[in-house]
Amino acid sequence: RNKVEKHCEIGMPVDVPAAAELKLPANAECMVKDSRTHASLTYMPTLADLTYSRRDIESVSTVDARSAMPKNYRGGETAALERVRDYIWDRDLLKDYFDTRNGMIGSDYSTKFAPWLAHGNVSPRLIAKECRKYEGTRVRNKSTYWVVFELLWRDYFKFFARKHGDRIFFPSGTLGKARHNNKRKWGMDPEQIRRWKEGTTGYPLVDANMRELAATGFMSNRGRQNVCSFLTIDMNTDWRYGADHFEETLLDYDVHSNWGNWASGAGMTGGRLNRFNIAKQSKDYDLGGDYVRLWCPDLVNVPDKFVHEPWKMSEVIMDE
């Protein structure tokens, strides 16, 4: 990662093509018809056309009010550029990013650029360009540096995947056959995996994050690190089950970042095994318990002292 940051120069975004350059061939309709793919240049298929069930369609027809994504968010380049402009310029949030990035409630604690980046709706070069422009016209600080740094981190995992190929999907990650202290025999308890996915492990911070993911397709970076550590280190579960679940559920799924981060979090890329203390993390980043209460209503009446460790309550307190 340090080499990526030190030696790679961020290029400028490619100029927007002129309308004439985007003009379809005169025989485009015939080409589509001849392809026999049931495609169309004038009709956008509905989810029903794509054979999604009524239940699936209904589940994505409304957005959970607790979602951390921007209000009325949608896909596409227009929405992506609106978010970039709104976050950086209109609401002037870029200067505070470093101090807010570990939040978990609301749309403004982080940029939320990731879903649009993952789907190619916005260029990371354009975001970096806007950050540099902001530094030249408003302020240059740790926050402006950190957003660009995280774009480089995203690129780092692309280079990482290019170097290691399909080894990023192996149980031992990129450790290969070499002996390493992080290597271990993975467990695979279906009940533990189910409870982790559904957010019923009994650990409020883990459960709240997994429920948010299930309901909205999004989870904070702080949450992702904690649920990864809990599954792979505390539960000693094959890290690939976690990576696979994230692949299925994340709005911002990106093959390189997802599998690279999971392998790294599980200690399968070498270096120090970083175990997150869930109780400490809970108190550090959700001191009053607002986040866990948001996603775990059963904790609403639990005293702050026990909201992250409800198992420590006495029977008397629980009765109250």
Secondary structure as UniProt FT lines:
FT   HELIX           2..7
FT   HELIX           19..22
FT   TURN            26..27
FT   HELIX           28..35
FT   TURN            47..51
FT   HELIX           54..59
FT   TURN            60..61
FT   TURN            65..66
FT   TURN            71..72
FT   HELIX           77..85
FT   HELIX           86..90
FT   HELIX           94..96
FT   HELIX           97..100
FT   TURN            101..102
FT   HELIX           114..118
FT   TURN            119..120
FT   HELIX           124..137
FT   HELIX           142..164
FT   HELIX           165..169
FT   TURN            171..172
FT   HELIX           173..175
FT   TURN            176..177
FT   TURN            181..182
FT   HELIX           190..198
FT   HELIX           204..216
FT   HELIX           221..229
FT   HELIX           230..234
FT   HELIX           239..249
FT   TURN            251..252
FT   HELIX           255..265
FT   TURN            266..269
FT   HELIX           278..285
FT   TURN            287..288
FT   HELIX           290..295
FT   HELIX           297..299
FT   TURN            300..301
FT   HELIX           304..306
FT   TURN            307..308
FT   HELIX           310..312
FT   HELIX           315..319
//
